[in-house]
Amino acid sequence: MPLAEKLERLRIQAQPIRARAAADSRAGLPRTGSWRRRERALLEAALHNAYVDELTGALRRKLGMLALGHEVDRARRGDGRLVCAFVDVDDLKHVNDRDGHAAGDRVAQGPRVDHADQPALVRPIVRYGGDEFVCGLGAAEVSDVERRFELINRSLWSAVDAGISVGIASLAEDETLDDVLARADAALLATKQARGA
């Protein structure tokens, strides 16, 4: 569902709450701090659901690409280092068919969960498609990123007998986000072809 459609749905859902608040205001009832906190919590939860994939905790693609663009800008202002990784969860359909969707869900969560140990280095993690993720890793070297994803792959294989394929590209001078992601995607395809996946 497009983001604009989700935001419109959220606006429509909020109408009764706003109408009740207006009626309370006309009746002279004060807006309490707890009412404001409840309203804010409801709005924050709705916005979170609009921007974050509920299964993986990764950013949804539209917002994620915007965040990755900001990471490119941040890298340009800093030391220029940003590594992008295109991650594909291998044989997710096979895992779903063989072990059930709960096992497939655990596999899909793997690329996100195993990054929780160093969140400052991994920003953002984007669910690009059904079983594809894009990660931006600031101030990182390609070799470190390769090692990190190899550990994630081993962890997934030992936990659910499935793994990931990864394509990695480091941001080059004067390169756009689309350019570095295209190189990471091409590296992912080369990795999969080399393995016969």
C-alpha positions in Angstrom: 0.0 0.0 0.0 1.5 3.4 -1.0 2.6 5.7 1.9 0.2 8.4 0.9 -2.7 5.9 1.1 -1.5 4.8 4.6 -1.3 8.3 5.8 -4.8 9.1 4.5 -6.1 6.0 6.3 -4.4 7.2 9.5 -6.0 10.6 9.0 -9.4 9.0 8.7 -8.9 6.8 11.7 -7.9 9.9 13.7 -11.1 11.9 12.8 -13.3 10.4 15.6 -10.6 11.1 18.1 -10.3 14.7 17.0 -14.1 15.1 16.9 -14.3 13.7 20.5 -11.5 16.2 21.6 -13.4 19.1 19.9 -16.6 18.1 21.7 -14.8 17.9 25.0 -13.3 21.3 24.4 -16.7 22.8 23.5 -18.1 21.3 26.7 -15.3 23.0 28.7 -13.5 19.7 29.6 -9.8 20.2 30.0 -7.3 18.2 28.0 -5.3 16.3 30.5 -1.7 15.3 30.3 -2.7 11.6 30.2 -5.1 12.3 27.2 -2.2 14.0 25.4 0.2 11.2 26.2 -2.4 8.6 24.9 -3.0 10.6 21.7 0.7 10.9 21.1 1.3 7.2 21.7 -1.5 6.3 19.3 -0.1 8.6 16.6 3.5 7.4 17.1 2.4 3.7 16.9 0.5 4.4 13.6 3.4 6.3 12.1 5.8 3.5 13.2 3.6 1.0 11.4 3.5 3.1 8.3 7.3 3.3 8.1 8.6 0.1 9.7 8.1 -3.5 8.4 6.3 -5.3 11.2 8.1 -8.6 10.6 11.7 -7.6 10.4 11.8 -4.2 12.1 13.6 -2.9 9.0 12.5 0.4 7.3 10.0 0.1 4.5 11.5 0.7 1.1 10.3 4.3 0.5 11.5 5.7 3.8 14.5 3.5 3.8 15.7 4.8 0.5 15.4 8.3 1.8 17.4 7.4 4.9 20.1 5.7 2.7 20.3 9.0 0.7 20.9 10.8 4.0 23.6 8.4 4.8 25.3 9.1 1.5 25.1 12.8 2.4 26.5 12.1 5.9 29.4 10.1 4.4 30.2 13.0 2.0 30.3 15.4 4.9 32.5 13.0 7.0 35.3 10.7 5.9 33.4 9.6 2.7 33.1 5.9 3.9 29.8 4.1 3.4 29.4 0.5 2.5 26.1 -0.7 1.0 25.1 -4.3 1.2 22.4 -5.9 -0.9 21.2 -9.0 1.0 19.0 -11.8 -0.3 17.6 -14.4 2.0 18.3 -17.6 0.1 15.5 -20.1 -0.6 13.0 -18.4 1.6 10.1 -20.1 -0.3 11.8 -23.5 0.2 12.0 -22.8 4.0 8.4 -21.8 4.1 7.3 -24.9 2.2 9.6 -27.3 4.1 9.3 -25.9 7.7 6.4 -23.6 7.7 6.0 -19.9 7.6 7.1 -19.4 11.3 10.6 -20.7 10.3 10.5 -18.5 7.2 9.8 -15.5 9.4 12.8 -16.3 11.6 15.0 -16.5 8.5 13.6 -13.1 7.2 14.4 -11.6 10.6 17.9 -12.8 10.6 19.6 -10.0 8.6 18.1 -7.5 11.0 18.4 -9.3 14.3 22.1 -10.1 14.0 22.9 -6.4 13.5 21.5 -5.3 16.8 24.9 -5.6 18.5 26.3 -2.6 16.7 23.3 -0.4 15.6 25.4 2.8 15.3 27.3 1.3 12.4 24.3 -0.2 10.6 22.0 2.5 9.5 19.6 2.0 8.0 18.4 -1.5 7.3 15.7 -1.4 4.5 13.4 -4.2 3.4 13.8 -3.7 -0.3 11.5 -6.5 -1.4 10.1 -9.7 0.0 13.3 -11.4 0.9 15.8 -8.7 0.0 17.3 -6.1 2.3 19.7 -3.2 1.7 21.9 -2.0 4.5 24.0 1.1 4.9 27.1 0.7 7.0 28.9 4.0 7.8 32.6 4.3 8.6 33.1 0.7 7.7 35.6 -1.2 5.5 34.4 -3.7 2.9 36.4 -6.5 4.6 34.8 -5.9 8.0 31.3 -5.9 6.3 32.1 -9.1 4.5 33.1 -10.8 7.8 30.0 -9.5 9.6 27.7 -10.9 6.9 29.6 -14.2 6.9 28.9 -14.5 10.6 25.2 -13.7 10.0 25.1 -16.4 7.3 26.7 -19.0 9.5 24.3 -18.2 12.3 21.3 -18.6 10.0 22.6 -21.9 8.6 23.0 -23.3 12.1 19.6 -22.0 13.3 17.3 -22.8 10.4 19.3 -24.5 7.7 19.1 -21.4 5.4 21.4 -18.5 4.6 21.9 -15.3 2.8 23.7 -14.1 -0.2 25.3 -10.6 -0.1 26.6 -8.1 -2.6 28.7 -5.3 -1.2 29.9 -2.0 -2.7 31.7 0.9 -1.1 30.6 4.4 -2.0 32.9 5.9 -4.6 33.6 9.6 -5.0 30.8 11.5 -6.9 28.7 8.3 -6.9 24.9 8.5 -6.3 22.9 6.2 -4.1 21.5 4.5 -7.2 25.0 3.9 -8.5 26.3 2.3 -5.4 23.2 0.2 -5.0 23.4 -1.0 -8.6 27.0 -2.1 -8.0 25.9 -3.9 -4.8 23.1 -5.6 -6.6 25.4 -6.7 -9.4 27.8 -8.1 -6.8 24.9 -10.0 -5.2 24.0 -11.5 -8.6 27.6 -12.5 -9.2 27.7 -14.1 -5.8 24.5 -16.1 -6.5 25.7 -17.1 -9.9 29.1 -18.3 -8.6 27.3 -20.5 -6.0 24.8 -21.7 -8.6 22.0 -20.3 -6.5 
